């Protein structure tokens, strides 16, 4: 999820089974904050962000620029 009233750097909030991670994707994909996800879930979420990075950047720019 990209919140419409958030802040830079570009990032996405990923939720799964009541847990959340924040993944930055502007320069490179990296986990900024992990609130309860295990390594497997982190890898899966990061892979999804990597696969969709261009779309996420376009979406972020559409919201904030």
C-alpha positions as CSV (number, residue, x, y, z in Angstrom):
1,X,0.0,0.0,0.0
2,X,1.2,3.5,-0.8
3,X,-0.5,6.0,1.5
4,X,-1.6,9.2,-0.2
5,X,-0.4,11.4,2.7
6,X,3.0,9.9,3.4
7,X,6.6,11.1,3.1
8,X,9.7,10.4,1.1
9,X,11.7,8.3,0.4
10,X,9.6,6.3,-1.9
11,X,8.3,3.3,0.0
12,X,5.5,0.8,0.2
13,X,3.8,-0.7,3.3
14,X,3.3,-4.5,3.0
15,X,0.8,-6.3,5.3
16,X,0.5,-10.0,5.9
17,X,-1.3,-11.8,8.8
18,X,-1.4,-8.7,11.0
19,X,2.3,-7.9,10.4
20,X,3.8,-5.1,8.4
21,X,7.1,-4.2,6.7
22,X,8.1,-1.0,5.0
23,X,10.1,-1.4,1.8
24,X,11.9,1.5,0.1
25,X,12.2,1.2,-3.7
26,X,13.5,4.6,-5.1
27,X,17.2,3.8,-5.5
28,X,17.3,0.1,-4.6
29,X,14.8,-2.2,-2.9
30,X,15.5,-2.4,0.8
31,X,13.6,-3.2,3.9
32,X,13.4,-0.1,6.1
33,X,11.3,-1.5,8.9
34,X,10.0,-5.0,9.9
35,X,7.2,-5.4,12.3
36,X,6.8,-9.2,12.7
37,X,7.4,-10.8,9.4
38,X,9.8,-13.8,9.1
39,X,12.7,-14.1,6.6
40,X,10.6,-16.0,4.1
41,X,7.9,-13.4,4.1
42,X,10.5,-10.6,3.8
43,X,12.0,-12.3,0.8
44,X,8.6,-12.8,-0.9
45,X,7.5,-9.2,-0.3
46,X,10.9,-7.9,-1.5
47,X,10.6,-10.0,-4.6
48,X,7.2,-8.6,-5.4
49,X,8.4,-5.1,-5.0
50,X,11.4,-5.8,-7.2
51,X,9.1,-7.2,-9.9
52,X,6.8,-4.2,-9.7
53,X,9.3,-1.5,-9.0
54,X,8.6,0.5,-12.2
55,X,4.8,0.5,-11.5
56,X,5.4,1.5,-7.9
57,X,7.6,4.4,-8.9
58,X,5.0,5.6,-11.5
59,X,2.3,5.3,-8.8
60,X,4.3,7.2,-6.3
61,X,5.0,10.0,-8.8
62,X,1.4,10.2,-9.8
63,X,0.4,10.7,-6.1
64,X,3.1,13.1,-5.0
65,X,4.3,15.0,-8.1
